[in-house]
């Protein structure tokens, strides 16, 4: 593997006398988490697979249409700076310093290695790849299929200047045909500056792999995004761990945290957060406004599709913390995000009445 030259963030120089650590690896070169993960074992894994196949609750997929605000390229061009558009799952379009950025772009019908099986979209993207304006950069958190969509990446390649990835993920892109000069690969606590944006790859508690034999051969990460004093956190995928406190200590406060809240279950606590943990991560990060992501688009767990929205908004109310839950495609002002309506509640109520 070859990695372009990147630098450790100068903000960390001399911090507590520590040198900037790279992501830890095992003896065979695979990456590992800061906190040791629990092993499921064969029988538990088999039980989960059987439940997914034969005993999955019906409400994991909405039976009514998810509201989507269609977006045109002209609307994006006219949008003020520091606008945000949620396109679905963990795909977010950001307009920062006059340029457009995408996080974990997934536009395919299924988050799967094949398009005839696997988790299918609840809704279509509010804008097509063809209609998107030129993209300054794509930020990729890891290589799972619901975050790294090969078809989308290849189609986006011509209109995208930069791909910012954790270690090893960029090598996948280059192998797929993305020009090497467009790709920057970062270890944890490394940063790059692109078009006025400061981007820092920060730790996460997760795993990687796209096949049976490549588990943890590439790195996973969260990201700090800083635009002229405006700070945004993008969690990618992560279980809850003390790393959020350290990120908050080094880079907080954040104007907006985009924290995963979905695809959770008590059976896999190490790699996805329960809503209570998502809110705690937001608090650890010293975040001002929470935008829950990783929900509302794909069926990846055993909980009701609206459960992440129900629980995280209730928790935010109880803790008196601002939360933003825009509809898919609805513009959000990063600096002053207004409270959004609970758009999913009428849909969930209609489903409940239909099955009563």
C-alpha positions, 0 to 999 in steps of 0.5 A: 500500500502507498499513502500520499503525504499527510501531516499530523495536526499542528494543533496537537503539537505538545498536547500533554507531551504526547506524540500523534498516534497512528491507528493501531494494528494487529501483528498481521497488519489488520487495523484494530479498535482502541477498545477490544471488541466482544466476540459473538461466536458462531452460534450467536452470529448464526442466530442473528442471521436466521432472525434476519432471514425468517423472523424480522419485524415488519416495521423495519421497513416503512409501508408508506412513502418517506417524504423527499424534497427534490433538489435541482442543481440551480437550487444548490448553486443559489443556496447560501454558504454553510448549507447542508442537505441530507440525501439519505442514510449517511450521505450528506451534501455540504456547501462550505467556502463556496464548494460542495462536499459529500460524505459517504455517497450512496446512490445505488438502489441497494447497499449490497455487493449485488443489486438483486439482493440486500438492503433496499432504499426506502426512498430515492435520492433527492438529486441524481449524480448527473444533476449534482454540481462539481464536487470539491471533495468526497469524505469516506468514513470506511468501506462498508457497502452502505457507506462506500458505493462503488457505482456512485464513486465511479460515476462521481469521479469525473466531477470530483476533485478530491477523495479523503479516506482512511488508510487503505480505503483510498487504495480501493478507489485507485484499484477501481480506477480513481486517479491516484492524484485525487486520493488522500489517505489519513490515519487517525489524528492526521489532517489535510487542508483542501480549498480552505477546509481543515479535515482531520481523521479521528478515531471510531469504534467499528470495523471494515471489509467488503468480503470474507477475507478482508476484515479490518484490512482498511481503516475506519474513521470519523472526521472533523471538518472546519470551515473558517471557524465553523466546526462540524463532526461526522461520525461515520459508524461507531460504537460508543467509546471514550474517543468522543471525549478526546475528540471533543477535548481537542477540537470542540466545541462543534457547531453541528455533530452528525452522529450515527443513530440507527442500525443498532441492537444490543447484540452488537454494541461495539460497532453501533450506538444506541440512541442514548449513546449517540446523545452522549457522544454528542455531549462528549464532543461538546456539540451545539446541535445534533443531526442524527444520521445513519437512519431513514434509508436502509433496513439494517437492523431489527428495530422499527424504521422510525425508532431512531427518530423517536428515541433520539428526539425524546432524549434531546428534549429530556436533556434540553439539547437542540436537535435537527431532523430535516426531511430528506433533501430539505436545506439546513443552515449549519450556523442557525439550524431551526427546529424541524418537525417530527415528519416521521410521526404521522407516517408511523401513526398511519402504519399503526392504524393500518395494522390495527 
